[in-house]
Amino acid sequence: MTQRTRTIRNAAIVGVSTALLGITAPVTATASATAGPSKPLTWTDCEGGGTDPRQQCATLQVPMDYADPDSPLIDIAVSRIPSENPDARRGALLLIAGGPGGSSLNDPSRKGQKLPQEVRDTHDLIGFAPRGLAPSTAVDCGLEYGDLATSKLRPWPAPDGSVDGNMVTARRVADACARTGGELMRHLSTANEARDIDRLRAALGERRISAWGVSYGTYVGAVYARLFPHRTDRVVLDSLDNPDPTRVNRAWLAGHEQGVEDVFPHFAAWASQPGNPDRIAREAADVRPMFLRLAARLDREPIPWPGANPEELNGNVLRQTMLDSFASPSRYPTLAKLMVAARQGTVPPAPAGPPEAVLQNVTAVGAGVLCNDVAWPKSAAVYQKDVTESRAKYPLTAGMPRNAMLCAAWPYPPREAPVRITDRGPSNILLVQNERDVNTPLSGALEMREALGRRAVMVTVDSTGHDAYLAEGNACGDRTVSRFLATGERPDADTYCE
């Protein structure tokens, strides 16, 4: 297997980015921005292994800059598994990954095969690697290895709450992206991904396209449905981002405050349950103060952790592990085991991670999208005030959700205003949301529900974790979404699934 093939395969399995991250006249976010021909796709066998033998691959060419008629073209890698029953085929179902920095290129072979038979009969399953993400035309920031640590990419403040170090990191990382990322870095945005999707729709020969977007993919799907409302068929948005046009990704980061609060009681009940081999407390009420004491102790006295990045277990690494582990109850043991080890002054084996080349690419895509979508404040004082307030109200997240990411030092202003999600367009969107979700909490999901208005119906699922449809085993929620994709039938009103 070649290095390029390995990189392609590894990039495709990174489901969600570690979520970080010249001056021209604004581009108006309209469908006309994508005017231009889309050549039919040429389907071939996919490179590498590990995919369903039915999966085919192709390359779509799109303008790097939709505002420039003479823009150079870039490649978008695309995949498909055709409908399993051509007589029942309705159209194409686009799988939109989370991130920014996630790929759905291999999803037709993976999560797509979890779809019920009637959905696989009625739809071709389509995946793609968004602009900037290998094997599409790729970007890279060439970051220092230490800056790729998840606890560094998330802006955890210093133990005393200071944001000064975060501002230094923001400047260093933003400078590296501007220096190394090339011209494409300036054209990574959610609106441009939506325009790429419409080029893909046309190349597929589809008048309208259905979609299943997850996490950040819900924002991509909502933006597409806003820019191209009459090109949409059946749209499922799963685990919903807050579409606040004044903050965009700053609102997503801030959502972790409430997301952790929503999930922590569920973790505490699990972590104190008799018979649990990873039990850490006798009573659920003891788990929260135990975590806070342990994080504070690790702030003062980090434990060396050879092979990890960073090579120490400090308070912020513990907090980041909590954030990662709360994405699914199946990950709770990771946090519990780390807490047990840390209380004993030891560490477990260093966690494995994706290859550095994959992290560099995913991080660069996340940086470009997050920082190009909306302008972030530049003043350290703004972040310090917000962090201080957040630490007092939400001690579990220690101020991180309101802190400065590299976008605070991003050298490029947004090329267009964020797309405002509205209720204008066909009523063909189904929202599905877990009640307890650390990354896209219900509070933010309700903002998306309000913005879409009459266009949408929402299914709230009594489940814990990030990703709702076909992820947490809620039969009511899964059945409702599957029925919509297969038949177009939605609930008459918002629904709660116990």
KEKE-275273 format. One record per residue (C-alpha): x, y, z; residue number from 1. Coordinates in steps of 0.1 Angstrom, whole numbers, plus 2048, in hexadecimal, padded with zeros to 3 digits. Last residue first. Layout:
u, v, w, k
X, Y, Z, NUM .
...
REM end
This chain:
u, v, w, k
67E, 84D, 8FC, 498 .
67A, 85D, 8D9, 497 .
66C, 881, 8DA, 496 .
65C, 88F, 8BA, 495 .
658, 8B0, 8A9, 494 .
639, 8B1, 894, 493 .
628, 89E, 877, 492 .
643, 884, 879, 491 .
654, 87F, 857, 490 .
64D, 869, 839, 489 .
665, 86D, 81C, 488 .
664, 848, 815, 487 .
687, 839, 81A, 486 .
699, 857, 82A, 485 .
67B, 860, 83F, 484 .
674, 83C, 84B, 483 .
699, 838, 854, 482 .
698, 858, 869, 481 .
679, 84C, 87D, 480 .
685, 829, 882, 479 .
6A7, 834, 88F, 478 .
696, 84C, 8A8, 477 .
67E, 832, 8B5, 476 .
697, 816, 8B6, 475 .
6B1, 829, 8CA, 474 .
6D0, 815, 8C6, 473 .
6E9, 831, 8CB, 472 .
6FA, 835, 8A9, 471 .
6E0, 82D, 88E, 470 .
6D5, 852, 88E, 469 .
6E1, 865, 8AD, 468 .
705, 870, 8AA, 467 .
717, 87D, 8C9, 466 .
70D, 86A, 8E8, 465 .
6F1, 865, 901, 464 .
6CE, 85A, 8F7, 463 .
6A9, 865, 8FC, 462 .
6A6, 870, 8D8, 461 .
698, 891, 8CC, 460 .
688, 88F, 8A9, 459 .
684, 8B1, 899, 458 .
66F, 8BB, 87B, 457 .
67C, 8D4, 862, 456 .
675, 8ED, 847, 455 .
65A, 8FE, 85D, 454 .
675, 90E, 873, 453 .
698, 908, 867, 452 .
6A6, 922, 880, 451 .
692, 915, 89D, 450 .
69E, 8F1, 898, 449 .
6C2, 8FD, 894, 448 .
6BF, 910, 8B5, 447 .
6B0, 8F1, 8C5, 446 .
6CF, 8DE, 8BB, 445 .
6E4, 8F6, 8CF, 444 .
6D2, 8EF, 8EF, 443 .
6D1, 8CA, 8E7, 442 .
6F7, 8C8, 8E8, 441 .
70D, 8C3, 8CA, 440 .
72E, 8B7, 8D8, 439 .
724, 8A9, 8FA, 438 .
703, 89A, 8EE, 437 .
6E7, 892, 907, 436 .
6C4, 894, 8F8, 435 .
6D0, 884, 8D8, 434 .
6C5, 897, 8B9, 433 .
6B4, 88F, 898, 432 .
6A9, 8AA, 87F, 431 .
694, 8A2, 861, 430 .
694, 8BA, 844, 429 .
67B, 8BA, 826, 428 .
665, 8D9, 82B, 427 .
670, 8EB, 80C, 426 .
682, 90D, 80E, 425 .
684, 92B, 824, 424 .
685, 921, 849, 423 .
6A7, 933, 84E, 422 .
6CC, 92B, 853, 421 .
6E1, 94A, 850, 420 .
700, 943, 83B, 419 .
71F, 952, 84B, 418 .
72B, 973, 83A, 417 .
743, 970, 81E, 416 .
769, 970, 818, 415 .
770, 96D, 83D, 414 .
78E, 983, 848, 413 .
7B0, 972, 844, 412 .
7CC, 974, 85E, 411 .
7BD, 95C, 877, 410 .
7C9, 966, 899, 409 .
7A9, 960, 8AD, 408 .
7A2, 944, 895, 407 .
7BE, 930, 8A6, 406 .
7A5, 929, 8C2, 405 .
79E, 941, 8DD, 404 .
789, 937, 8FB, 403 .
764, 934, 901, 402 .
761, 90E, 901, 401 .
782, 90A, 915, 400 .
776, 91C, 934, 399 .
77E, 900, 94D, 398 .
767, 8E6, 93C, 397 .
75C, 8D6, 95C, 396 .
75B, 8F7, 96E, 395 .
73D, 904, 95A, 394 .
730, 924, 96B, 393 .
750, 932, 97A, 392 .
766, 925, 95E, 391 .
74F, 933, 944, 390 .
750, 956, 953, 389 .
776, 956, 954, 388 .
778, 948, 931, 387 .
761, 963, 923, 386 .
774, 980, 933, 385 .
796, 971, 928, 384 .
789, 96B, 905, 383 .
77E, 990, 900, 382 .
79F, 99C, 910, 381 .
7B4, 988, 8F8, 380 .
7A6, 99D, 8DC, 379 .
7A4, 990, 8B9, 378 .
77F, 986, 8B9, 377 .
776, 96B, 8A0, 376 .
76B, 971, 87C, 375 .
754, 957, 86D, 374 .
755, 93A, 854, 373 .
77A, 93F, 84B, 372 .
787, 936, 86E, 371 .
774, 917, 873, 370 .
778, 90B, 84F, 369 .
79D, 911, 84C, 368 .
7A6, 904, 86E, 367 .
792, 8E4, 86A, 366 .
7A2, 8DD, 848, 365 .
7C5, 8E3, 857, 364 .
7BE, 8CC, 875, 363 .
7B2, 8B0, 85E, 362 .
7D1, 8B3, 849, 361 .
7EA, 8B5, 865, 360 .
7D9, 899, 878, 359 .
7DA, 882, 859, 358 .
7FF, 889, 855, 357 .
805, 882, 87A, 356 .
7F7, 85F, 877, 355 .
7D6, 85A, 88B, 354 .
7D8, 855, 8B0, 353 .
7E2, 83B, 8CA, 352 .
7DC, 842, 8EE, 351 .
7FA, 841, 905, 350 .
7F9, 822, 91C, 349 .
7E6, 829, 93D, 348 .
7F4, 843, 955, 347 .
7FF, 842, 979, 346 .
7FC, 858, 998, 345 .
7E1, 842, 9A8, 344 .
7C6, 85C, 9A3, 343 .
7D3, 85F, 97F, 342 .
7CE, 83A, 979, 341 .
7AB, 83A, 986, 340 .
7A2, 85A, 972, 339 .
7B1, 84C, 952, 338 .
79D, 82C, 956, 337 .
77D, 83F, 95B, 336 .
783, 855, 93D, 335 .
78A, 838, 925, 334 .
76E, 824, 935, 333 .
755, 83E, 92A, 332 .
75C, 839, 905, 331 .
73E, 821, 8FF, 330 .
729, 83C, 90E, 329 .
730, 851, 8EF, 328 .
73D, 874, 8E8, 327 .
743, 878, 90E, 326 .
765, 867, 90B, 325 .
773, 883, 8F5, 324 .
768, 89F, 90C, 323 .
774, 88C, 92B, 322 .
795, 885, 91A, 321 .
798, 8AA, 913, 320 .
793, 8B1, 938, 319 .
7AE, 898, 942, 318 .
7C6, 8A7, 928, 317 .
7BD, 8C9, 937, 316 .
7C5, 8BE, 95A, 315 .
7E7, 8B0, 951, 314 .
7F2, 88E, 945, 313 .
814, 893, 936, 312 .
825, 88C, 915, 311 .
80F, 8A4, 901, 310 .
808, 890, 8EB, 309 .
80C, 86E, 8FA, 308 .
82B, 858, 8F6, 307 .
838, 85C, 91A, 306 .
81D, 869, 932, 305 .
82D, 87C, 94F, 304 .
813, 885, 96A, 303 .
809, 8A9, 96E, 302 .
80A, 8B8, 991, 301 .
7F8, 8DA, 994, 300 .
7DF, 8D7, 977, 299 .
7DE, 8B1, 97F, 298 .
7D1, 8B9, 9A2, 297 .
7B7, 8D0, 994, 296 .
7AB, 8B5, 97B, 295 .
7A9, 89C, 998, 294 .
795, 8B3, 9AE, 293 .
77D, 8BB, 992, 292 .
778, 896, 989, 291 .
773, 88B, 9AD, 290 .
75A, 8A8, 9B2, 289 .
746, 89B, 994, 288 .
748, 876, 99D, 287 .
73C, 878, 9C1, 286 .
717, 87F, 9B9, 285 .
715, 85E, 9A5, 284 .
71C, 84B, 9C5, 283 .
735, 82F, 9CC, 282 .
750, 83E, 9B5, 281 .
768, 832, 99A, 280 .
757, 814, 98A, 279 .
76A, 807, 96D, 278 .
760, 7E3, 972, 277 .
73C, 7EE, 975, 276 .
72B, 7D6, 98E, 275 .
71C, 7F2, 9A3, 274 .
716, 811, 98E, 273 .
72B, 830, 999, 272 .
73B, 837, 977, 271 .
71B, 831, 964, 270 .
707, 84A, 979, 269 .
724, 863, 977, 268 .
725, 85F, 951, 267 .
700, 866, 94E, 266 .
704, 884, 966, 265 .
721, 891, 950, 264 .
70E, 891, 92F, 263 .
6F9, 8B0, 931, 262 .
713, 8C4, 944, 261 .
72D, 8BA, 92A, 260 .
716, 8C6, 90E, 259 .
70E, 8E6, 920, 258 .
732, 8F2, 920, 257 .
739, 8E1, 8FF, 256 .
721, 8F8, 8ED, 255 .
73A, 914, 8EF, 254 .
74F, 902, 8D4, 253 .
731, 900, 8BD, 252 .
727, 924, 8C4, 251 .
74A, 92F, 8BA, 250 .
745, 91A, 89B, 249 .
729, 930, 88E, 248 .
72B, 950, 8A3, 247 .
714, 96A, 893, 246 .
703, 952, 87C, 245 .
6F6, 93C, 899, 244 .
6F2, 91A, 888, 243 .
6F6, 905, 8A8, 242 .
702, 8E4, 89C, 241 .
6EA, 8C6, 89C, 240 .
6F0, 8A2, 8A2, 239 .
6E0, 892, 883, 238 .
6D3, 8A7, 866, 237 .
6BE, 892, 84E, 236 .
6B5, 8A1, 82C, 235 .
69D, 892, 814, 234 .
69D, 8A3, 7F1, 233 .
6B2, 8C2, 7EF, 232 .
6BA, 8D5, 7CF, 231 .
69C, 8ED, 7D5, 230 .
6AD, 8FB, 7F4, 229 .
6CF, 902, 7E4, 228 .
6DF, 91D, 7FA, 227 .
6CA, 915, 819, 226 .
6C9, 8EF, 815, 225 .
6EF, 8F0, 80F, 224 .
6F4, 905, 82F, 223 .
6DF, 8EC, 843, 222 .
6F2, 8CF, 835, 221 .
713, 8DE, 83D, 220 .
707, 8E7, 860, 219 .
6FA, 8C4, 865, 218 .
71C, 8B6, 858, 217 .
72C, 8C8, 876, 216 .
71A, 8AC, 88A, 215 .
70C, 893, 871, 214 .
6FD, 89A, 84E, 213 .
6E7, 881, 83D, 212 .
6DE, 88F, 81A, 211 .
6C5, 88C, 7FE, 210 .
6CC, 89B, 7DC, 209 .
6B7, 8AC, 7C1, 208 .
6BA, 8AE, 79C, 207 .
6D4, 893, 79C, 206 .
6EC, 88D, 780, 205 .
708, 883, 798, 204 .
71D, 8A0, 78A, 203 .
700, 8B7, 793, 202 .
6FF, 8AB, 7B7, 201 .
724, 8AD, 7B9, 200 .
724, 8D2, 7AE, 199 .
709, 8D7, 7C8, 198 .
71F, 8C7, 7E2, 197 .
73D, 8DD, 7D8, 196 .
726, 8FC, 7DE, 195 .
71E, 8EE, 801, 194 .
743, 8EA, 808, 193 .
748, 90D, 7FC, 192 .
72E, 91A, 815, 191 .
73F, 906, 831, 190 .
760, 915, 82B, 189 .
783, 90D, 81D, 188 .
78C, 927, 803, 187 .
7A8, 939, 816, 186 .
7BA, 918, 81C, 185 .
7B9, 911, 7F7, 184 .
7D2, 92D, 7F1, 183 .
7EE, 91C, 804, 182 .
7ED, 90B, 826, 181 .
812, 90F, 82F, 180 .
817, 934, 83A, 179 .
7F3, 93B, 842, 178 .
7EF, 91B, 855, 177 .
810, 920, 868, 176 .
806, 944, 871, 175 .
7E5, 938, 87F, 174 .
7F7, 91D, 894, 173 .
810, 936, 8A3, 172 .
7F6, 951, 8A9, 171 .
7DD, 93A, 8B9, 170 .
7F7, 92A, 8CF, 169 .
801, 94C, 8DC, 168 .
7DD, 955, 8E2, 167 .
7D8, 934, 8F4, 166 .
7F6, 93B, 90B, 165 .
7E7, 95C, 915, 164 .
7C5, 94D, 91D, 163 .
7CA, 94C, 943, 162 .
7B2, 936, 957, 161 .
7CA, 92E, 973, 160 .
7CF, 90B, 965, 159 .
7D6, 919, 942, 158 .
7B9, 91B, 92A, 157 .
7AE, 8FD, 915, 156 .
7AA, 908, 8F1, 155 .
7A3, 8E7, 8DF, 154 .
7BF, 8E2, 8C7, 153 .
7D7, 8DF, 8E4, 152 .
7C4, 8C4, 8F7, 151 .
7C0, 8B2, 8D6, 150 .
7E6, 8B2, 8D1, 149 .
7EF, 8BE, 8AE, 148 .
801, 8DD, 8BC, 147 .
81B, 8C6, 8CB, 146 .
825, 8B9, 8A9, 145 .
82C, 8DB, 89B, 144 .
814, 8E5, 880, 143 .
81A, 8E1, 85B, 142 .
7F9, 8F2, 852, 141 .
7EE, 8D9, 838, 140 .
7D5, 8DB, 81C, 139 .
7C8, 8C0, 804, 138 .
7B9, 8BD, 7E2, 137 .
7A1, 8A0, 7E9, 136 .
7B2, 880, 7F5, 135 .
7B7, 891, 80E, 134 .
7A2, 8AC, 81E, 133 .
7A4, 8D0, 810, 132 .
783, 8CF, 7FF, 131 .
76C, 8B5, 80F, 130 .
773, 890, 80B, 129 .
753, 880, 7FD, 128 .
739, 866, 802, 127 .
71A, 85C, 7EE, 126 .
702, 83F, 7F5, 125 .
6EB, 839, 7D7, 124 .
6C8, 839, 7E4, 123 .
6A7, 826, 7E4, 122 .
6B5, 804, 7EA, 121 .
6CE, 80E, 805, 120 .
6B2, 820, 817, 119 .
69B, 802, 815, 118 .
6B7, 7EB, 821, 117 .
6BC, 7FE, 842, 116 .
6DA, 815, 845, 115 .
6F7, 805, 858, 114 .
708, 7FF, 837, 113 .
70C, 825, 833, 112 .
720, 826, 853, 111 .
73B, 813, 842, 110 .
73D, 80C, 81D, 109 .
72A, 82C, 813, 108 .
73E, 83D, 82E, 107 .
75F, 839, 81E, 106 .
762, 85C, 810, 105 .
74E, 86B, 82C, 104 .
76A, 881, 838, 103 .
76E, 896, 857, 102 .
783, 8B6, 859, 101 .
768, 8CE, 865, 100 .
75F, 8B7, 875, 99 .
741, 8A2, 86E, 98 .
73A, 88D, 84F, 97 .
720, 893, 834, 96 .
711, 873, 824, 95 .
700, 87C, 804, 94 .
6E1, 867, 7FB, 93 .
6DC, 864, 7D6, 92 .
6BB, 85E, 7C3, 91 .
69A, 84B, 7C5, 90 .
6A5, 827, 7BC, 89 .
68A, 80D, 7C1, 88 .
690, 7FB, 79F, 87 .
6B6, 800, 7A3, 86 .
6B6, 7EB, 7C3, 85 .
6D7, 7EC, 7D5, 84 .
6DB, 810, 7CD, 83 .
6FF, 818, 7C3, 82 .
71C, 81A, 7DB, 81 .
72D, 83B, 7D7, 80 .
74E, 84E, 7DB, 79 .
75B, 872, 7D5, 78 .
77D, 882, 7D7, 77 .
77A, 8A8, 7D1, 76 .
796, 8B6, 7BB, 75 .
79E, 8DB, 7B7, 74 .
799, 8F2, 799, 73 .
7AB, 913, 794, 72 .
795, 931, 795, 71 .
78F, 944, 774, 70 .
76A, 94C, 77B, 69 .
775, 958, 79E, 68 .
75A, 95A, 7B9, 67 .
758, 934, 7BB, 66 .
77C, 932, 7C6, 65 .
78C, 910, 7C6, 64 .
775, 907, 7A9, 63 .
769, 8E3, 7A9, 62 .
776, 8C2, 79A, 61 .
766, 8A2, 7A4, 60 .
77B, 882, 7A7, 59 .
76C, 85F, 7A8, 58 .
76A, 840, 7BE, 57 .
755, 820, 7BE, 56 .
749, 80C, 7DC, 55 .
73C, 7EA, 7D2, 54 .
75A, 7D8, 7E0, 53 .
751, 7E6, 802, 52 .
76F, 7F8, 810, 51 .
78E, 7ED, 823, 50 .
7A7, 7EF, 807, 49 .
7BB, 809, 7F4, 48 .
7B0, 81D, 7D6, 47 .
78B, 81D, 7CB, 46 .
780, 80C, 7AB, 45 .
775, 825, 791, 44 .
758, 83D, 78B, 43 .
75B, 859, 772, 42 .
745, 876, 77D, 41 .
730, 88A, 765, 40 .
73E, 8AC, 75F, 39 .
731, 8C9, 774, 38 .
72A, 8E8, 760, 37 .
729, 90B, 76F, 36 .
714, 91F, 787, 35 .
71F, 918, 7AB, 34 .
71D, 93C, 7B7, 33 .
6FA, 93E, 7A9, 32 .
6EE, 92B, 7C7, 31 .
6F4, 949, 7DD, 30 .
70C, 952, 7F9, 29 .
717, 974, 7EC, 28 .
73D, 975, 7EB, 27 .
74C, 992, 7FE, 26 .
766, 9A7, 7EC, 25 .
789, 99A, 7F0, 24 .
7A3, 998, 80B, 23 .
7BD, 97D, 807, 22 .
79C, 900, 887, 21 .
798, 8F3, 8A3, 20 .
782, 8D4, 8A1, 19 .
796, 8B5, 8A7, 18 .
785, 8AC, 886, 17 .
76A, 892, 887, 16 .
769, 871, 874, 15 .
78D, 86B, 86E, 14 .
78A, 84A, 85B, 13 .
78D, 85A, 838, 12 .
7AE, 86B, 840, 11 .
7BD, 849, 84A, 10 .
7B3, 839, 829, 9 .
7BF, 856, 814, 8 .
7E0, 858, 828, 7 .
7E6, 832, 824, 6 .
7DF, 835, 7FE, 5 .
7F8, 852, 7FB, 4 .
812, 83F, 80F, 3 .
80E, 822, 7F6, 2 .
800, 800, 800, 1 .
REM end
